[in-house]
Amino acid sequence: MKKSLLFSLISIVLLIAAGCTNKSGQDSKPAGGNHAKAKVNYEIKETKAFKLSRIYGIGYPGNDAGLYLASNEGLIIYRAGKWFESTANRHQYIGFQAVNTGFIASGHPQKGTGYKDPLGIMKSNNKGKSMEPVAFYGKANFHFLAAGYAGPDIYMINEKPLEQLSQGVNYSKDNGQNWQVSKLKGFQADSLGMIAVHPEKGDIIAMATRSGIYYSTDNGNTMKLVTDPFMVTAVTFLGDSLLFSSVEENKILLKRLDPVTGNQTTLSFPFLDYDNPITYLAVNPKNKKQIAFSTYKNDVYESVDGGEKWINLLSNGKKELE
């Protein structure tokens, strides 16, 4: 892969991810040991008001009934009409991916928790109370990280060579123990972007690019363009179909696509300004009618009936006292 291609990760999604720099309250010095648990009591408590400066991923972990938002301020959870946050381990999660046992993520740790910075790829099976290293702990962060919901497959885009990891798109079929580079045969886009993994068939992926969606059934080794060449800012799987958002003729659209037949359906959703595109999409694998999206300006919407009706959960990342 040409270096110029890899470093053209300047899609709208990456503009958000690129803002992931250490803030005050995050530790830039590696801590000792392989990993550590938070020293303070960890609870998920209801919160009445908050303001998120950035959202780095959303999803429905299989070990909870809520919608998780990964942010600069840690995990924020929407469950049964109420908002919750953690009292500790308020890490800056990036590359957040919900899986059936919890979630995986990359990012920077909260100061004082004892985790190394950067986090590499970590996994939590207890709603963020603790995390276990999966791969590259203390060595790198990965803005573009994806995983199969029910299997051992993990994908990431690596921006610079690391030991046992090539530059470009890499995948593991054994929970991060071993890695291979995707050959990307047939890939013609000038940028790499968000990767989505089929929830049950980990060999199948889709990638959102500035030139459409590329689809693969062999871990990204061969890729096929399955849309017209318009900008796609977010993509996820809805069963065997794809749910994605595109920007076409200065309009933000939400569509469902059968990647095999090419049939597309346009979904109705609340109007969004051109400068506020959809950045992350999530489908609950346990209830495919429950879908959600976040936007560049940190608006969050959720539907529980497959997109017929939408509820505005957050505006500009802000939840005010009622």
C-alpha distance (Angstrom), angle and dihedral (degrees) to the residues before:
residue distance angle dihedral
M1 . . .
K2 3.77 . .
K3 3.76 116.0 .
S4 3.80 91.1 -129.9
L5 3.80 90.1 59.7
L6 3.77 94.5 50.9
F7 3.76 93.8 49.3
S8 3.77 94.0 49.1
L9 3.81 89.3 82.7
I10 3.77 86.7 130.1
S11 3.77 99.0 127.4
I12 3.78 117.2 134.9
V13 3.79 88.6 -98.3
L14 3.79 92.1 58.1
L15 3.79 92.0 50.1
I16 3.77 85.5 67.6
A17 3.78 95.7 42.7
A18 3.79 92.0 46.5
G19 3.78 88.6 63.8
C20 3.79 88.3 69.5
T21 3.79 100.8 115.5
N22 3.78 129.3 141.7
K23 3.78 112.1 -82.3
S24 3.76 129.2 -167.1
G25 3.76 106.4 -76.5
Q26 3.79 93.6 43.8
D27 3.75 124.6 98.1
S28 3.80 117.8 -123.1
K29 3.80 93.6 -176.5
P30 3.80 121.0 81.8
A31 3.77 114.5 -115.3
G32 3.76 123.3 -137.7
G33 3.78 124.2 -94.2
N34 3.76 131.0 31.1
H35 3.79 95.4 -76.5
A36 3.79 140.6 -24.8
K37 3.76 139.9 -154.7
A38 3.78 125.6 -122.2
K39 3.81 113.5 -83.9
V40 3.79 93.8 -145.5
N41 3.77 127.4 69.3
Y42 3.78 111.5 -81.1
E43 3.77 118.2 -142.8
I44 3.79 137.2 154.3
K45 3.79 103.3 -131.3
E46 3.77 133.3 178.3
T47 3.79 113.9 -101.7
K48 3.78 124.6 -157.3
A49 3.79 99.6 -164.0
F50 3.81 138.9 12.7
K51 3.79 142.9 148.1
L52 3.80 122.1 -139.3
S53 3.79 117.1 -155.3
R54 3.82 93.7 -167.7
I55 3.78 138.8 6.8
Y56 3.81 115.2 -149.7
G57 3.79 101.0 -179.1
I58 3.79 144.6 -18.9
G59 3.78 133.7 -149.0
Y60 3.80 151.2 141.8
P61 3.83 110.3 -107.3
G62 3.78 113.5 -150.9
N63 3.80 92.9 -129.6
D64 3.80 94.4 61.0
A65 3.79 139.1 43.2
G66 3.79 96.6 -132.5
L67 3.79 141.6 90.7
Y68 3.82 108.8 -110.6
L69 3.80 123.1 -148.9
A70 3.81 117.8 -163.5
S71 3.78 111.1 -150.2
N72 3.78 147.3 153.6
E73 3.79 86.0 -89.3
G74 3.82 96.1 53.5
L75 3.79 126.5 -108.2
I76 3.79 121.4 -10.1
I77 3.81 115.8 -173.3
Y78 3.80 130.4 -162.3
R79 3.79 111.8 -157.9
A80 3.83 131.1 162.4
G81 3.79 93.7 -16.4
K82 3.80 95.7 -48.6
W83 3.80 135.6 97.6
F84 3.80 123.6 -128.0
E85 3.80 135.9 -175.3
S86 3.78 136.5 -173.5
T87 3.79 122.0 -104.9
A88 3.83 92.8 -145.4
N89 3.80 141.0 15.7
R90 3.78 90.2 51.6
H91 3.77 92.5 170.2
Q92 3.78 126.4 171.0
Y93 3.78 96.2 -109.5
I94 3.80 119.3 -161.8
G95 3.79 129.5 171.3
F96 3.80 87.8 30.3
Q97 3.82 115.4 -175.6
A98 3.80 126.6 178.3
V99 3.83 115.8 -140.2
N100 3.80 133.5 178.3
T101 3.81 94.0 -93.7
G102 3.81 97.2 40.8
F103 3.78 128.1 -70.0
I104 3.79 144.3 -53.6
A105 3.79 123.8 -144.3
S106 3.76 147.4 158.5
G107 3.80 128.6 -144.0
H108 3.79 143.7 93.6
P109 3.82 124.7 -43.5
Q110 3.76 126.1 -121.9
K111 3.79 111.3 -102.7
G112 3.77 114.9 -94.2
T113 3.80 98.1 21.4
G114 3.80 93.8 104.3
Y115 3.79 97.3 -124.4
K116 3.78 119.0 134.6
D117 3.77 120.0 -108.8
P118 2.99 119.9 -102.4
L119 3.79 99.2 37.9
G120 3.80 97.7 -150.3
I121 3.80 105.2 -162.4
M122 3.80 115.8 -23.3
K123 3.78 134.1 178.1
S124 3.79 131.3 -152.0
N125 3.80 124.5 -166.3
N126 3.81 95.9 175.8
K127 3.82 104.9 59.4
G128 3.80 94.8 -88.4
K129 3.79 98.6 -49.6
S130 3.80 89.0 122.4
M131 3.79 137.2 -4.0
E132 3.77 132.9 -147.7
P133 3.83 123.2 -151.1
V134 3.79 114.9 -108.4
A135 3.81 100.9 176.6
F136 3.82 143.1 -25.3
Y137 3.80 93.1 17.3
G138 3.80 110.1 -176.9
K139 3.82 91.6 4.9
A140 3.82 109.9 81.0
N141 3.77 148.8 -9.9
F142 3.78 124.5 -128.7
H143 3.80 119.6 -151.2
F144 3.80 92.2 -176.7
L145 3.80 106.7 53.1
A146 3.81 127.3 151.5
A147 3.79 137.3 173.0
G148 3.78 142.0 -176.8
Y149 3.78 110.8 -101.9
A150 3.79 95.8 -136.3
G151 3.81 104.6 19.5
P152 3.81 144.7 58.4
D153 3.83 97.1 -98.6
I154 3.82 119.8 121.0
Y155 3.80 127.9 175.7
M156 3.77 132.4 -171.5
I157 3.78 142.4 166.1
N158 3.77 111.1 -123.9
E159 3.78 115.8 -157.1
K160 3.80 97.4 -164.8
P161 3.80 134.4 23.2
L162 3.79 117.3 -88.9
E163 3.77 132.2 178.7
Q164 3.83 107.4 -73.8
L165 3.81 90.4 1.9
S166 3.78 127.7 92.6
Q167 3.76 126.4 -148.5
G168 3.81 111.9 -95.6
V169 3.81 131.0 26.2
N170 3.80 113.6 -4.7
Y171 3.78 131.6 179.1
S172 3.78 139.1 -167.1
K173 3.80 125.1 -157.1
D174 3.81 95.0 -170.5
N175 3.82 106.7 55.9
G176 3.79 95.4 -82.0
Q177 3.80 100.3 -48.8
N178 3.80 95.7 114.7
W179 3.79 130.7 20.0
Q180 3.79 137.2 -156.2
V181 3.79 130.6 -174.2
S182 3.80 119.1 -118.1
K183 3.81 111.3 -122.8
L184 3.83 93.8 -147.9
K185 3.79 94.6 -152.1
G186 3.81 109.3 -175.9
F187 3.79 93.6 21.0
Q188 3.81 108.6 136.7
A189 3.81 103.8 164.0
D190 3.80 120.7 116.9
S191 3.80 92.3 -134.0
L192 3.77 141.7 42.5
G193 3.78 119.3 -135.3
M194 3.78 149.3 160.9
I195 3.81 115.1 -13.6
A196 3.80 123.6 -148.7
V197 3.81 122.8 -166.4
H198 3.79 124.7 -152.3
P199 3.83 106.1 -106.0
E200 3.83 93.8 -127.3
K201 3.82 106.5 16.2
G202 3.78 107.2 58.1
D203 3.80 94.9 -172.4
I204 3.81 89.7 67.1
I205 3.79 118.5 82.0
A206 3.78 140.0 160.6
M207 3.80 127.6 -154.4
A208 3.79 126.8 -155.6
T209 3.80 113.5 -142.5
R210 3.77 139.0 165.7
S211 3.81 86.0 -100.8
G212 3.80 100.5 50.0
I213 3.81 137.0 -82.9
Y214 3.78 121.6 -40.3
Y215 3.80 116.9 -157.5
S216 3.79 130.1 -159.8
T217 3.80 135.6 -177.7
D218 3.81 95.4 -172.5
N219 3.81 106.5 58.0
G220 3.78 94.4 -80.7
N221 3.77 95.4 -58.2
T222 3.81 89.6 121.0
M223 3.79 120.9 25.5
K224 3.80 132.1 -165.7
L225 3.80 128.1 -165.0
V226 3.82 106.0 -125.6
T227 3.82 100.3 176.9
D228 3.77 137.6 45.5
P229 3.83 113.0 -83.1
F230 3.81 98.5 -89.5
M231 3.81 127.8 129.6
V232 3.81 113.8 -84.5
T233 3.80 114.9 -165.0
A234 3.82 101.1 179.6
V235 3.79 138.4 14.7
T236 3.80 137.9 175.5
F237 3.79 137.6 162.1
L238 3.79 122.4 -95.7
G239 3.79 99.1 -169.5
D240 3.81 105.2 -61.6
S241 3.81 91.1 -21.5
L242 3.78 128.8 80.4
L243 3.79 125.6 -120.1
F244 3.79 110.7 -158.8
S245 3.79 144.8 160.1
S246 3.79 122.4 -135.6
V247 3.79 136.9 -178.2
E248 3.79 110.7 -132.5
E249 3.81 126.8 167.1
N250 3.79 90.5 -12.8
K251 3.80 91.5 -54.2
I252 3.79 128.3 116.0
L253 3.79 111.3 -134.1
L254 3.80 135.8 -174.1
K255 3.80 116.8 -151.1
R256 3.77 143.9 172.1
L257 3.81 117.4 -139.6
D258 3.78 135.0 -168.4
P259 3.82 99.3 -146.6
V260 3.81 92.4 -159.4
T261 3.80 99.7 51.2
G262 3.80 98.1 23.8
N263 3.81 92.2 -129.3
Q264 3.80 112.5 153.4
T265 3.79 133.3 -164.3
T266 3.79 123.3 -166.8
L267 3.81 115.1 -137.9
S268 3.78 124.9 -148.9
F269 3.80 116.0 -122.4
P270 3.82 138.2 154.9
F271 3.80 116.0 -64.5
L272 3.80 115.5 -94.8
D273 3.80 126.3 -166.6
Y274 3.79 115.9 -114.6
D275 3.82 90.7 -110.4
N276 3.82 92.1 54.4
P277 3.82 105.2 63.5
I278 3.79 126.1 171.9
T279 3.80 109.6 -91.7
Y280 3.82 104.4 177.1
L281 3.80 133.7 25.3
A282 3.80 127.8 -168.9
V283 3.79 134.9 -172.7
N284 3.78 122.7 -169.0
P285 3.84 104.5 -126.1
K286 3.81 89.1 -155.9
N287 3.80 91.4 54.6
K288 3.80 113.4 20.4
K289 3.80 92.2 -168.9
Q290 3.81 89.0 66.6
I291 3.80 107.7 85.1
A292 3.78 134.3 156.3
F293 3.77 141.4 -177.0
S294 3.79 138.9 -167.1
T295 3.80 128.2 -154.4
Y296 3.77 139.8 -142.8
K297 3.81 90.1 -97.9
N298 3.81 91.9 49.0
D299 3.78 98.7 -103.3
V300 3.82 112.4 151.6
Y301 3.80 126.5 -158.6
E302 3.79 131.0 -179.5
S303 3.81 134.3 -168.9
V304 3.80 125.3 -166.7
D305 3.81 95.8 -173.5
G306 3.77 102.6 58.1
G307 3.80 96.5 -86.4
E308 3.81 100.7 -47.7
K309 3.80 92.4 115.7
W310 3.81 129.6 17.2
I311 3.79 131.8 -155.8
N312 3.81 119.8 -152.6
L313 3.80 103.2 -133.5
L314 3.82 97.9 173.0
S315 3.80 136.3 14.0
N316 3.81 116.9 -159.3
G317 3.79 88.2 -13.5
K318 3.78 91.7 -67.8
K319 3.79 130.5 131.5
E320 3.77 112.1 -176.3
L321 3.79 130.5 -162.9
E322 3.77 111.7 -88.3
